[in-house]
Amino acid sequence: MIAPSGSSAEARARTIAGALRARMSGLIVQADHPGFLLLAEPQHTGWEMHAARKNATHVLGALLPGTLPADSLPAALETSTDPIEAMTALTRLCWGRYVTFVHDAERQQTSFLRDPSGALRAYIWKVDGLTLVVSGLPDALLESVGVRPTIDWSALGTLTALPERVGSLSALTDVTIPLPGTIYHIGNGGITTQSIWSPAAFARQSPTSLSDLPRTLANCISGWAHGCDQVAIELSGGLDSSLVLGGLARRKQRPALQALNLIPRSAGGGESRFARAVTDHWRVPLVEVGIEPEEIDYLAHAERSRPEQPLVYGLDLTADRISANIADSIGAARILSGQGGDAVLFQPRGPHVAADRLRAKGPGPTYWRLLGSAAASTDRSIWSALWRSLRPAPIRVAPNFQRALAGPRLSAQLEAGPPLHPWMEEARRLPPGKRLQIAMLSNCQIFHAPTLTAAGHRLAHPMLSQPVVEHCLRVPVWELVPDERDRGGARDVLAQWLPQAVRERRTKGEATGFYSRAIALQLDRLGPLLREGHLVRQGIIDRAALEPMLDAEALLWRGDHSLLATLVAMELWAQRWV
């Protein structure tokens, strides 16, 4: 908690802290200075609390092995009173899942930073003259403060049209989701920000070789598993989760591994044969769990605690619960996923790859070969691919949202132009392929949602580790996508991590039919929820335009399940906060 020094707000902060500790007996006072009071929960696996400069600098979270001298912070944190210098050193020397506070008593200012990966959730809440930097907004905190945030309906409208912004834009009044890699200076004059890390900055650096990726990725995967005797891996059978399992299983000293493969009971929805190929190759036990569309119940979220952000990722509570239960059954201290690999290893194929090569090297044999690959992978003519490489189309961040669905409030927002993610603002001058990669990375913040598997900081996404992201941002997209193969560059340099069936695979699992069927079976309950809901009443969604989407036959034919699931996620979240 941060309050103006010597003010009534500081006394208010101590009152809130006392009430909060009475409700959450495990909270520990880590720092107590005029204007700055830091409370933290008991430690989790891999969670540490470092203090420097006589308890004025704090790093909370996981600084992973190989990044620090044993049990010590970089010297810059101990000697520097400049938060920019100290935090810049931290982001360059370390990686992991952490937040940092640097308190300056003379300036009556506290500086705060989320690590560049954004793996540790955080929120800044301004209330009653206080600034609270919190990991969540549980009922115990709201009761201790005596008030709670209300819904910012315009922000919720933005999230409805751009659900990938859920991890970076808060729809609660006076609540901010701090941008990873940006310092927030909090003092009597308010809050000022300064970016010290961004994807665009690494994309502009001199190119690096994709051949170094295996070492970087291996270090990060093993870092997330460090100190864990049992590790559970969510294994779809796709490339990314297969690489996470292979990167850990190939180590001589590996923890006990348990893979989980969820099998949607629908045509084309399962990838189980590829998951079996991976676990057979590495001799890892595999649990296969079939899920019927009837088992999916989106309204079950209404019974859960109030989430700080709409659960776009984690809305499938059945899959979330199964993964958490399997990890519990083997005592796994860590759950690893392959989320983020599409962005980091760059899944999209098309003329933007050739466009980046043209901008960097000019026309030549490689450019023309990439054009041919783009035409083949997108089923377009070479002339169409050539035109689109010369005149790249604007990036469509939310292709699923239908403009006609917007109500008057959202229509006005879309007319004015939805806000860009700050990382995309900085990437405006980059070539189209790199801009698309950064857009996808900014969207990946949704994977750090408050899900069941994420409880206790147990879930980790190694593909989104800071060193992996930085490395792949410096690799030209034409090396990540050298031909018409999906993520062909990664398949080449990481070939030894994969069984042949996955390495040479050309298709991707498709669960559209499964989730369309799941929603169709629930329309008798989801229909009234949306027709009479807050999104319609607040002018975010137009009821007349919504009505045709709530027809089961049309849903199964058109496959609008993703858009409807987004609407359900927003509506359920709104009901929990009104």
PyMOL commands that set and color helices and strands:
alter all, ss='L'
color gray80, all
select helices_A, chain A and resi 8-23+75-79+83-93+139-145+153-161+163-167+199-203+210-225+239-249+272-282+293-295+298-303+317-330+341-344+351-361+365-378+382-390+403-405+408-416+422-426+432-448+455-457+462-464+466-473+477-480+488-493+495-497+500-503+512-521+523-531+534-537+543-550+552-558+561-577
alter helices_A, ss='H'
color red, helices_A
select strands_A, chain A and resi 28-33+36-40+48-52+57-63+96-104+109-114+123-127+130-134+175-176+182-187+190-195+230-234+256-264+286-291+334-336+459-460
alter strands_A, ss='S'
color yellow, strands_A
deselect
rebuild
show_as cartoon
